[in-house]
Amino acid sequence: MATLVHELDLPEIQLADGHHDQRFAHSADLGDHQWLLRNAFGYAVWRYDDVTGVLRDKRWHSASSRIPELMGVTDERFLERQEVSILSAEGDVHTRLRRLVAPAFSPRAADRLRPFMREVINGLVDNFAGAGRADVTVDLCEPYPIPIICELLGAPKSDWQLFSRWASDILEIFSIDMNEKLDLILGAQAELDAYTHELIAERRSKPADDLLTDLIAAEEAGDKLSNDELVMMVNAVIVGGTDTTRNQLGCALALFAEHPHQWALLAEQPELAPRAVEECMRYFGAVRGTARFASTDIEYRDVIFPAGTFVSIGLAEANRDAHVFVHPSEFDITSEAPGQPQLTFGSGLHYCLGAALARAELQEALPLLAKRLPNLRLDGPTTWKPDGVGIFGPEHLPVTFDPGH
């Protein structure tokens, strides 16, 4: 017989505390029988099967659309924008948008940019390679995604700095004090909207080999994206494709600095890059969790979750589940690929649309960096972002390496 979740006697726990090794102690102590917890927002799951079970159930809706509400945001200008974003859409709206845009985000589309990715990474490393030391968060990870996003969209190099500013301002939506930064966020979104409208008009008359042209051309059974939907997709690309990549690269470099033999191995065997990327994302993913809310009353594992109930999803904990991953607490880029994928990209309907692009960016960056930054090691304490942010990573990562490569 099913029991209302509110009537269960559950331990209360905070899953998102500490650096990547510290945060797993709580869940490891709970044992196999305990699959559900209370936390500050409602409830939490963290075992691999329960995480995928919730993420793949259409009745659990993305909580990203409810973040403004939870943060106390009441500005109608901001709330209206959230309603039409692919990042928070559900049901038929989400299905239609994904169906139309998915081909533009295919692995083949991402592969077109691989030579440019190598060019960007080499250019950034050239600025500090001779010094033998750098803050790789500031000097490398932060600037890396912007030129690629611009190239992806077909924006000229002269506008990179504009995009960098817009991205920084728009990404304040992930700040704990985002309610105080709404004017900054909305101003950047308005500027980007105006720019994108001009770029769309140009692409309609002069198609190019870029994402925007692909999105304009996207059609199925006579259905096409409207101009407003195209603008929304450009915003989604910047929000979804900037902070995730730079933080995941930072997490990977921090990890490799602690595992010098793995770093040397990647330099010697660059063909390990795809496996290395998956292992980095499994062992230390930048997106450590997500959240869902029940769109209707949901019964799962003999527990009834009433409509509106929030559930936190422990992606990082699921990525260390011993029932799925052999030696889950060991970082090894030579290990055999597990039968189940790492979950940092999510699962189900809201699986990361830009996964192919992110994989390509990391697969190109890491082996090249392993060659050019040999003997990578930490050069002082790493400063980490606050635990409350949705995308985790280093704010400062000072390293030394053998110079001149």
FENJOTA-V790753 format. One record per residue. N is the residue number from 1. RES is the residue in one small letter. SS is DSSP state (~ for helix, > for strand, _ for the rest). OMEGA is omega as a letter, one per 30 degrees, with the letter a starting at -180 (* if undefined). BURIAL is + if it has 24 or more other C-alpha atoms within 12 Angstrom, else -. Layout:
BEGIN
N;RES;SS;OMEGA;BURIAL / N;RES;SS;OMEGA;BURIAL
END
This chain:
BEGIN
1;m;_;a;- / 2;a;_;a;- / 3;t;>;l;- / 4;l;>;a;- / 5;v;~;a;+ / 6;h;~;a;- / 7;e;~;a;- / 8;l;_;l;- / 9;d;_;a;- / 10;l;_;l;- / 11;p;_;l;- / 12;e;>;a;- / 13;i;_;l;+ / 14;q;_;a;+ / 15;l;_;a;+ / 16;a;_;l;+ / 17;d;_;l;+ / 18;g;_;l;- / 19;h;_;a;+ / 20;h;_;l;+ / 21;d;_;a;- / 22;q;~;a;- / 23;r;~;a;+ / 24;f;~;a;+ / 25;a;~;a;- / 26;h;~;a;- / 27;s;~;l;+ / 28;a;~;a;+ / 29;d;~;a;- / 30;l;~;l;- / 31;g;_;a;- / 32;d;_;a;- / 33;h;_;a;- / 34;q;_;a;- / 35;w;_;a;+ / 36;l;_;a;+ / 37;l;>;l;+ / 38;r;>;l;+ / 39;n;>;a;- / 40;a;_;a;- / 41;f;_;a;+ / 42;g;>;a;+ / 43;y;>;a;+ / 44;a;>;l;+ / 45;v;>;a;+ / 46;w;_;l;+ / 47;r;_;a;+ / 48;y;~;a;+ / 49;d;~;l;+ / 50;d;~;l;+ / 51;v;~;l;+ / 52;t;~;l;+ / 53;g;~;l;+ / 54;v;~;a;+ / 55;l;~;a;+ / 56;r;_;a;- / 57;d;_;a;+ / 58;k;_;a;+ / 59;r;_;l;+ / 60;w;>;a;+ / 61;h;>;l;+ / 62;s;>;a;+ / 63;a;~;a;+ / 64;s;~;l;+ / 65;s;~;a;+ / 66;r;~;a;+ / 67;i;~;l;+ / 68;p;~;l;+ / 69;e;~;a;- / 70;l;~;a;- / 71;m;_;l;- / 72;g;_;a;- / 73;v;_;l;+ / 74;t;_;a;- / 75;d;_;a;- / 76;e;~;l;- / 77;r;~;a;- / 78;f;~;a;+ / 79;l;~;l;+ / 80;e;~;a;- / 81;r;~;a;+ / 82;q;~;a;+ / 83;e;~;a;- / 84;v;_;a;+ / 85;s;_;l;+ / 86;i;_;a;+ / 87;l;_;a;+ / 88;s;_;a;+ / 89;a;_;l;+ / 90;e;_;l;+ / 91;g;~;a;- / 92;d;~;l;- / 93;v;~;a;- / 94;h;~;a;+ / 95;t;~;a;- / 96;r;~;a;- / 97;l;~;l;+ / 98;r;~;a;+ / 99;r;~;a;+ / 100;l;~;a;+ / 101;v;~;a;+ / 102;a;~;a;+ / 103;p;~;a;+ / 104;a;~;a;+ / 105;f;~;a;+ / 106;s;_;l;+ / 107;p;~;l;- / 108;r;~;l;- / 109;a;~;l;+ / 110;a;~;a;+ / 111;d;~;l;+ / 112;r;_;a;+ / 113;l;_;a;+ / 114;r;~;l;+ / 115;p;~;l;- / 116;f;~;l;+ / 117;m;~;l;+ / 118;r;~;l;+ / 119;e;~;a;- / 120;v;~;a;+ / 121;i;~;l;+ / 122;n;~;l;+ / 123;g;~;l;- / 124;l;~;a;+ / 125;v;~;l;+ / 126;d;~;a;- / 127;n;_;a;- / 128;f;_;a;+ / 129;a;~;a;+ / 130;g;~;a;- / 131;a;~;a;- / 132;g;_;l;+ / 133;r;>;l;+ / 134;a;>;l;+ / 135;d;>;a;+ / 136;v;~;l;+ / 137;t;~;a;+ / 138;v;~;a;+ / 139;d;~;a;+ / 140;l;~;a;+ / 141;c;~;a;+ / 142;e;~;a;+ / 143;p;~;a;+ / 144;y;~;a;+ / 145;p;~;a;+ / 146;i;~;l;+ / 147;p;~;a;+ / 148;i;~;l;+ / 149;i;~;l;+ / 150;c;~;l;+ / 151;e;~;l;+ / 152;l;~;a;+ / 153;l;~;a;+ / 154;g;_;l;+ / 155;a;_;a;+ / 156;p;_;a;- / 157;k;~;a;- / 158;s;~;a;- / 159;d;~;a;- / 160;w;~;a;+ / 161;q;~;l;- / 162;l;~;a;- / 163;f;~;l;+ / 164;s;~;l;+ / 165;r;~;l;+ / 166;w;~;a;+ / 167;a;~;a;+ / 168;s;~;a;+ / 169;d;~;a;+ / 170;i;~;a;+ / 171;l;~;l;+ / 172;e;~;l;+ / 173;i;~;l;+ / 174;f;~;a;+ / 175;s;_;l;+ / 176;i;_;a;+ / 177;d;_;a;- / 178;m;~;a;+ / 179;n;~;l;+ / 180;e;~;a;- / 181;k;~;a;- / 182;l;~;a;+ / 183;d;~;l;- / 184;l;~;a;- / 185;i;~;a;+ / 186;l;~;l;+ / 187;g;~;l;- / 188;a;~;l;+ / 189;q;~;l;+ / 190;a;~;l;+ / 191;e;~;l;- / 192;l;~;l;+ / 193;d;~;a;+ / 194;a;~;l;- / 195;y;~;a;+ / 196;t;~;l;+ / 197;h;~;l;+ / 198;e;~;a;- / 199;l;~;l;+ / 200;i;~;l;+ / 201;a;~;l;- / 202;e;~;a;- / 203;r;~;l;+ / 204;r;~;l;- / 205;s;~;a;- / 206;k;_;l;- / 207;p;_;l;- / 208;a;_;a;- / 209;d;_;a;- / 210;d;_;a;+ / 211;l;~;a;+ / 212;l;~;l;+ / 213;t;~;l;+ / 214;d;~;a;+ / 215;l;~;l;+ / 216;i;~;a;+ / 217;a;~;a;+ / 218;a;_;a;+ / 219;e;>;l;- / 220;e;>;l;- / 221;a;_;l;- / 222;g;_;a;- / 223;d;>;l;- / 224;k;>;l;- / 225;l;_;l;+ / 226;s;_;l;- / 227;n;~;l;- / 228;d;~;l;- / 229;e;~;l;+ / 230;l;~;l;+ / 231;v;~;l;+ / 232;m;~;a;+ / 233;m;~;l;+ / 234;v;~;l;+ / 235;n;~;a;+ / 236;a;~;l;+ / 237;v;~;a;+ / 238;i;~;a;+ / 239;v;~;a;+ / 240;g;~;a;+ / 241;g;~;a;+ / 242;t;_;a;+ / 243;d;~;l;+ / 244;t;~;a;+ / 245;t;~;a;+ / 246;r;~;l;+ / 247;n;~;l;+ / 248;q;~;l;+ / 249;l;~;l;+ / 250;g;~;l;+ / 251;c;~;a;+ / 252;a;~;a;+ / 253;l;~;l;+ / 254;a;~;a;+ / 255;l;~;a;+ / 256;f;~;l;+ / 257;a;~;l;+ / 258;e;_;a;- / 259;h;_;a;- / 260;p;~;a;+ / 261;h;~;l;- / 262;q;~;l;+ / 263;w;~;l;+ / 264;a;~;l;+ / 265;l;~;l;+ / 266;l;~;l;+ / 267;a;~;a;+ / 268;e;~;a;- / 269;q;_;a;- / 270;p;~;l;+ / 271;e;~;l;- / 272;l;~;a;+ / 273;a;~;a;+ / 274;p;~;l;+ / 275;r;~;a;+ / 276;a;~;l;+ / 277;v;~;a;+ / 278;e;~;a;+ / 279;e;~;l;+ / 280;c;~;a;+ / 281;m;~;l;+ / 282;r;~;a;+ / 283;y;~;a;+ / 284;f;_;a;+ / 285;g;_;l;+ / 286;a;_;l;+ / 287;v;_;a;+ / 288;r;_;l;+ / 289;g;>;l;+ / 290;t;>;a;+ / 291;a;>;l;+ / 292;r;>;l;+ / 293;f;>;a;+ / 294;a;>;a;+ / 295;s;_;l;+ / 296;t;_;l;- / 297;d;_;a;- / 298;i;>;l;+ / 299;e;>;a;+ / 300;y;>;a;+ / 301;r;_;l;- / 302;d;_;l;- / 303;v;>;l;- / 304;i;>;l;- / 305;f;>;a;+ / 306;p;_;l;+ / 307;a;_;a;- / 308;g;_;a;- / 309;t;_;l;+ / 310;f;>;l;+ / 311;v;>;l;+ / 312;s;>;a;+ / 313;i;>;a;+ / 314;g;>;a;+ / 315;l;~;a;+ / 316;a;~;l;+ / 317;e;~;l;+ / 318;a;~;l;+ / 319;n;_;l;+ / 320;r;_;a;+ / 321;d;_;a;+ / 322;a;_;l;- / 323;h;_;a;- / 324;v;_;a;- / 325;f;_;l;+ / 326;v;_;a;- / 327;h;_;a;- / 328;p;_;a;+ / 329;s;_;l;+ / 330;e;_;l;- / 331;f;_;a;+ / 332;d;_;a;+ / 333;i;_;l;+ / 334;t;_;a;+ / 335;s;_;l;- / 336;e;_;l;- / 337;a;_;a;- / 338;p;_;l;- / 339;g;_;l;- / 340;q;_;a;- / 341;p;_;l;+ / 342;q;_;a;+ / 343;l;_;a;+ / 344;t;_;l;+ / 345;f;_;a;+ / 346;g;_;a;+ / 347;s;_;l;+ / 348;g;~;a;- / 349;l;~;a;+ / 350;h;~;l;+ / 351;y;_;a;+ / 352;c;_;a;+ / 353;l;_;a;+ / 354;g;_;a;+ / 355;a;~;a;+ / 356;a;~;l;+ / 357;l;~;l;+ / 358;a;~;l;+ / 359;r;~;a;+ / 360;a;~;a;+ / 361;e;~;a;+ / 362;l;~;l;+ / 363;q;~;l;+ / 364;e;~;a;+ / 365;a;~;a;+ / 366;l;~;a;+ / 367;p;~;l;+ / 368;l;~;l;+ / 369;l;~;l;+ / 370;a;~;l;+ / 371;k;~;a;+ / 372;r;~;l;+ / 373;l;_;a;+ / 374;p;_;l;+ / 375;n;_;l;+ / 376;l;_;l;+ / 377;r;>;a;+ / 378;l;>;a;+ / 379;d;_;a;- / 380;g;_;a;- / 381;p;_;l;- / 382;t;_;l;+ / 383;t;>;a;+ / 384;w;>;l;+ / 385;k;_;l;+ / 386;p;_;a;- / 387;d;_;a;+ / 388;g;_;a;- / 389;v;_;a;+ / 390;g;_;a;+ / 391;i;_;a;+ / 392;f;_;l;+ / 393;g;_;l;+ / 394;p;>;l;+ / 395;e;>;l;+ / 396;h;>;a;+ / 397;l;_;a;+ / 398;p;>;a;+ / 399;v;>;l;+ / 400;t;>;a;+ / 401;f;_;l;+ / 402;d;_;a;- / 403;p;_;l;- / 404;g;_;a;- / 405;h;_;*;-
END
